[in-house]
Amino acid sequence: MQTSTQKLNIAMICDPIGSNKSGVVVSTLRFSKLLKERGHHVIFIGAKSAEHKNHSHHENIKAYRYRSLPVPKSGGWNLAFPTVKELKKVFQEEKINVVHIILPMSGTIVAIKAAKQLNIKIVAHSHSQPENLFMDMPKMIQPILNNLWNKYLTWVYGKSEVLIYPSEMARNLLQKLNEKNHPSVVISNGINLKEFQPLSMEVIGDFYKRFDIPTDKVKLLSVGRLFPEKSIDTLINAIPHIIKKHPNTHVMIAGSGHLRPKLEKLADKLQISKHVTFLGLVSEEDKILAYNASDIFVLPSLAELEGMVVLEAMACGKPIIISDAEMSASRYFVDGNGFLFKTRDHQDLAHQVLKLITDVDLRKKMGEVSLQKSKNYNIHRSVDLLEEVYYQALEK
């Protein structure tokens, strides 16, 4: 039997590791680094890509990479196709105790088979919902695809000893697993409060210069992939209504994705391009600076199983404006620290934003509430819970 004092060998199965900066990849890296700091041995199982063609190390963590196929319009995702024999060899050589399924992709199926044959315990992490995949599909077939994907998730996650959800809303989505009383636990992705924190103007100054951001305007920030479910077009459509009443406003949009050209054309069409800066895919350091360089954080997203970017903004002391979308857990972060707006309603978004733009004291007060509430999501507490899950799985 494993005890909480023993160090573990953990295999994280995450196809796009190192080739993508999506929330799930960022979360995996953060957890892996902290587990390693605690003395555990962590490896990644991922996909080869143009950037990563061989087995290597990614941020000082060993990464095994296998033949792959690119996923269209994914922002750099590749699906890994290792064989059971290959993964069994790695698991045995690395003396893996726990296989941690991060994304339910092709590599996951193989990893499950290899782990089962070697009697290695499996922990799964719920990081996927149908809206991430099928928002571009015709409305008529979306319900069918959503249902099929949830059935697939139920099958994959059902192979684990324990399933981790990032929020209670995420747990409620998979009703079939809940009906089967499959062991599960809610663990927030968490936030490193030593990294994400309010910074002084002296530190932020360089960011303004490098990205040509005006310092004398009220600045909105949105962070996320430029994909359909993020609904960035709602924010862009709101800008004319905002600047009509408060022209001294500037919007920063951080993130990459296949919709960027379309969103830039929309900004041109609305004649508000000078009020918008597309920051592109920024580093972790620049992302922290972007939060601090902003006055208000906006998330128009239609689907979030938690919403790490909201936690990041809160930890930097920012008031938040969040879409009241049925499939977004981020709306539950709004509690005296910002406002909800009607989903996809750009006029209501503008209305809520203007409440904060025109009231500096309210903005400051709500930012302070955000900062205080962020302390409930310290990532070190999340890693404590993750370790507990591993040991419980091994005891089973």
N, C-alpha and C positions, 0 to 999 in steps of 0.2 A: 504493500500500500504506500502511495506517495504521501508525504506530509508537506505542510506549508513551508518547511525549511529547505526542502530539496529543490534544486534548480532543474528546470525542464528544457527539453529540446522541442521546439515548436516550428511547424511548417505552416506558413501563411500562403494560402492559395489565392493569388490575385493576378489574373492575366495581364492587365495593363501596367503593372508596377514599374515606375520609372519612365514610362512613355506618356504619361497623362497626369494632369494635375486636378482631376475631379475630386470631389469631397471624399469619396470612398478610398481613393489612393492616399490622399493626405492623411486621413484617419488611420489607415493601416500603417503608414510610416511613423506616425506619432506614437501609436501604441507599441510598435516594434522597437523603436528606440528606447522607450522607457522600460520595456521588458528586459532589453539587453542591459540597460543600466542597473537593473536589479539582479543581474547575474544569470539570466536565462539565455539560452542559445536559440536564436531565431534565424530561419532561412525563408526565402521567398521562392515560390514556384510561379513563374510567369511566362510571358510570350517573348519570342525573339521579335525584333523590330529593326527598322533601318538604323535607329539610334543604338540599340542594344542587340548585337548579333550573336553573342556568345554568353556562356556562363560567366558571371562576373560578381562584383560587389556593387550594391546600390546604397549609398550613404552608409558605408561600412557594414552593411548586412549582406551576407552571401545570397546571391540570386541565381537560381537555375532557370535557364530560359530554353524554350522548346519551339520547334517549327510552328508557324502560325499563319493565320489569314487576317487581313485587315477588315475592320468593320466600317462600312460606308457611313459617312456623316457622323462619326463618333468622336472626332477630335483626337485621333491618334490611338484608338483602342485596337489591339490585336487579340484574336482568340488563340490560345495555346492548344497544341495537340500532342502532348506527350503520350507515351504508351504506359500501360500498367507496369510492364517490366522495368521501364526507366524510372518510374517513380518509386517502385518497391526498392530498387537499388539505392536510390538517394535516401529514402526513409531509413533503410537499414544502416547505411554508412553513417548517416547523421544521428542515428539512434533516436529517432523521433518518438516522443511520447504522445504528442497531441497534434492532430491535423486540424487547422483552423480555416474553415471555408469562408472566404470573404465575398466572392462574387459567384453566382450560380451559373458559370459559363462552362465551356467545353473541358477545360482543365480540371474543373471541379468534379465532373463525373468520373474521370480517370483517377483522380486523387481519392475519391470515396472508395472505388473498387480496390485500389492498392492498399488503402488503410484497413479496409475490412479483411482482406486476405492476410494481413500482418497483425490483425487484432489490435490496431492502434485506435485510440479513442478519437472521435470526431466532434468538434465544436463548430457550429455554423453561426454566421452573422447575417442578419437581415439588412441588406443595403440596397434592395431592388424593389421597385414597384412598377406596374405596367405602364404608368404614365411616362416613365423615363424612356420607354421604347416605342410606344405606338401613337404618340401625340400627332405625328405627321400622317398617320394612316387615315383613310376615309372614315368619316363619323359612323357610317353604317356598320363597319366591321370592327370598330374599336371594342365594343362590349365583348364580342366573341374572342378577340385576341387577349383582352384583359383576363377573361375567365380562364383561357388556356394557360396563360402565363402563371396565374395564381395556382392552378392545379399543378403545374410543373414545380413551382416553388415549394408547394406542400410536399411533393414527392422528394425533392432534393433535401429540404430541411429536415424531413422526417427521418433521414438516415443518420442524423446527429444524436449525440447523447444529450446535448443542451443547445437551445437556440437563443441567441442574443438579439434583442431588439433595441434600437437606439431611443425609442420612445414608447409610451403606452399606446399612442395612436397606431404605431407600426404593428404592435402586437394585435390590436383589434382587427387589422386588415386580413390576417390569415385565420379566418374563423374555423376552417377545417382542422387545423393543427390544435387550435384551442379546444375544439370539441373532443379531440383525442387526448387532451391533457398532456400534450407533449411538453417535457420540461423546458421552461423558458425563464429568462430574466431580462429586465430592462437595464441597460447600461448606456448612459449618455456618451456620445463621442468625446465630450469634455473639452476643456480649453486650458491651455498652459498660461496661467495668470502671470507668470514671470516674463513671458514673451509678448502677450497681448495685454497692453496696459496703456493708459494715457501717457502721451509724450509731450515734451515742451516744444514751443514754436521753433526754437533753435535747431532741434533735431529734424523737424519736418521741413524746414526751409529748402533743403536740397531737393526734396521730392517735387515741390512746386516748380522749381527751375527746370528740372529734367523733363517733366511732362507738360510744361508750359501751362500750369494751372493758375488762374487768377487768384490772388490772395485776398482781394477786397470784395469778394462775393460770397453769398451763402451757398455752400456746396453740398449737393446730394451725392450719395455713393450707392451703387449696386454692384454686388460681386457674385459671379456665377458663370457657368457655361452659357454660351449664346446658342441655346437650344430651345425648341418650341415650348417645353414645359416650364421654362424660366420666365416666359411672358415679358421679356424686356421691351417688346413693342408697346406694351401698356404704359410703361414708364415714358418712353419717347413720345407717345401720343399725348401724355399729360403735360409735357413741357410747355407747349404753346399756352395752355390755360394758366400755368404757373407764372410764366414770364409776363403774361398780360397784366397780372396784378402785382408781380414783383420781378421786374426785369433784371434786377441785380442778383441773378441765380445762375449757378453753373452745375452741370451734372457730369459725374465721372462714372464710367462703366468699365469694370475690370472683369476680364475673362475672354476666352476665345471660343470659337465654334463656327459651324458652317453658315449660321445666320448673320454673321457680321456684315457682309456686303449688303444684304437686304435691309438690315437695320440702319446702316449708314445712308442708304438711298432714302429710307423713310425720313431720316433727320433732314436730308437735303430737300425733300419734297415739302416738308413742313416749315422749311426755312429757319431751322433752329440749330444748324450745325455749329455755329459759333458758341452756342451754349452747352455743347456736349463734347466731352473728350473720351474717346475709346482708348483705354489704357492698355488693352491687350492682355496677354497672359503675363502676370507679374510674379516676381519671386515672393517668397514668404516675407522677406524683409520689407519689400516695397508694399506688400499688402497691408502690413501693420502700419506703415506710414500713410497709406491711402485712407485707412479708417480714421487715423488721427487728423488727417488733412481735411476730413469732411465734417459737416455739421449735423447731418441727418442721414441715417441708413435706410434704404428702401429695398424691400424684397417683394417683387410682384409675382413670384413663383407660384405655379399651380400645383406642384407636387414636391413635398419634402418629408422624408421619414424622420428628420429632426431639424436640420438646418444649421450646420456648423458656422456658416458665415454670420448668422444672427448672433450666435454666442460670441464670435470674435468681435463684432461691432459693439456688443454690450460690454465686453471686457475692456474696450477702449473708451467706454463712457459715452456712447452715442444713443440718442433717442431713436426708436425704430418705427417704421411704417411698413406693415406686413399685409399681404393679401389674405383675406378671410376665405381661403380656398378649402373646400371640403377635404382634399387629399393632402393638405399641408399641415404637418405638426408644428411648423414655425409659428402659427397663429397663437399657440398657447404660451409663447414667450411674452406676448403683449399683456402687461399687467401694471398699469401706472407708469410705464416707461415709453409710451408711444400710442399709436392708433392702428386699427385695422381699417382696410378699405374694401369695398365690394369687388369681388373677383372680376378681373378683366375690365373694370369700369375706370377708364382713365380720368374721367371728370371727378369721380369720387376720390381717386388717388390724389389729384391736384388739390382738391378741397382739404384733405387731411394733411398734406404736406404744407399748405399755406397756413394752417393753424400753428405749425411750429416755426415756419419762416418769419411770421409776423409777431411772434411772442418769444423774445430772447430768454426771458426768465423761465418760461415753461420748457423751452428747449433744454436749458441748463438743468432744471429740476428733474426732467425725465431722463436725461443723460446720467445723472447721479443715481437714479433708481436702477437703470440698466447696469451700471458698474457694481452696485451692491448685489443685485440678483445674480450676476455672472459668477460670484463667489460660490454659489451653490453647485457649480458645474466644473469644479477643479478636476483636471484630467488625472491627477494622481489618485483621486478617489475612484475614478473609473478604472484605472489599472489595478487598484486593490480588488475591485469586484471581478475584474477579468481573471486575475490569478485565482480567486476563489472558485470561479467557474471551472477552470482547468483542473484544479485539485478534486473538485466534486465529480467531474467527469471521470477522472482516473480511479476514484474510489468505487464508481459504479462497475 
